[in-house]
Amino acid sequence: MAILTIRNVPDEVHRALRVRAVQHGGSTEAEVREILATVVKPPSRVRVGDALSAIGRKIGLTNEDVAILERERDTTPYEAAGVSVLNPWKNVQGRDTPR
């Protein structure tokens, strides 16, 4: 898990976090984690996988249809103009690109 340090938190904000933590029976650190998770990953957010599944169900896509799509899809590696997929720091002519 990542470690996050937040500097210069105003005293009144820190006090309010401590009060909330006590009200919820946890630590200030746990309270901050919960607040961050709630704000950046709300339950109402659109989840791409869920949305695609819903579309597939709505149009009646079957497992057989998905198998056909998988079998027929283009599997050629993508190569951006002038950039090698295997080494993005080398252009297609083999010269180093600026970093």
C-alpha positions in Angstrom: 0.0 0.0 0.0 1.1 3.6 -0.7 2.1 6.0 2.0 0.7 9.5 1.8 2.0 12.5 3.9 -0.1 15.6 4.1 1.7 18.7 5.4 0.3 22.0 6.7 -3.1 20.7 7.7 -4.8 23.6 9.6 -5.2 22.9 13.4 -9.0 23.2 13.2 -9.1 20.6 10.4 -6.9 18.2 12.3 -9.1 18.7 15.4 -12.3 18.0 13.4 -10.7 14.8 11.9 -9.8 13.6 15.5 -13.4 14.3 16.6 -14.8 12.3 13.7 -12.4 9.5 14.3 -13.5 9.2 17.9 -17.2 9.4 16.8 -16.6 6.5 14.4 -14.5 4.5 16.9 -11.3 4.6 14.9 -8.0 6.4 14.5 -7.5 9.8 12.8 -5.5 7.9 10.1 -8.3 5.5 9.5 -10.8 8.4 9.3 -8.7 10.2 6.7 -8.4 6.9 4.6 -12.2 6.5 4.7 -12.8 10.1 3.7 -10.4 9.9 0.8 -11.9 6.6 -0.4 -15.4 7.9 -0.2 -14.5 11.1 -2.2 -12.4 9.6 -4.9 -14.3 6.3 -5.3 -17.9 7.0 -4.7 -20.3 4.0 -5.0 -22.2 5.8 -7.7 -19.2 6.1 -10.0 -19.5 4.5 -13.4 -17.5 1.3 -13.6 -16.5 0.5 -17.2 -16.6 -3.3 -16.8 -20.0 -3.1 -15.3 -21.3 -0.7 -18.0 -20.0 -3.0 -20.8 -21.5 -6.0 -19.2 -24.9 -4.2 -18.9 -24.7 -3.2 -22.6 -23.9 -6.8 -23.6 -26.8 -8.1 -21.6 -29.1 -5.5 -23.0 -28.3 -6.4 -26.6 -28.4 -10.1 -25.9 -24.6 -10.8 -26.4 -23.9 -14.5 -25.6 -20.6 -16.2 -24.6 -20.4 -17.6 -28.1 -20.6 -14.0 -29.5 -17.8 -13.0 -27.2 -15.7 -16.0 -28.2 -16.1 -15.0 -31.9 -15.1 -11.4 -31.2 -12.0 -12.6 -29.3 -11.0 -15.0 -32.1 -11.5 -12.3 -34.8 -10.0 -9.3 -33.1 -6.8 -7.8 -34.4 -3.9 -8.8 -32.1 -1.2 -6.9 -34.0 0.8 -4.8 -31.4 0.0 -1.1 -31.6 2.9 1.0 -32.7 2.6 4.8 -32.3 4.1 6.8 -35.1 7.8 6.6 -34.8 7.9 4.8 -31.5 8.8 1.2 -30.9 6.4 -0.8 -28.7 9.3 -2.9 -27.3 11.5 0.2 -26.5 9.6 3.5 -26.4 13.0 5.3 -26.1 14.1 4.1 -29.5 12.3 5.4 -32.6 11.6 3.1 -35.5 14.8 4.0 -37.2 16.7 2.8 -34.1 17.8 6.2 -32.8 17.3 7.3 -29.2 14.5 9.7 -28.7 14.8 12.6 -26.2 13.6 11.8 -22.7 
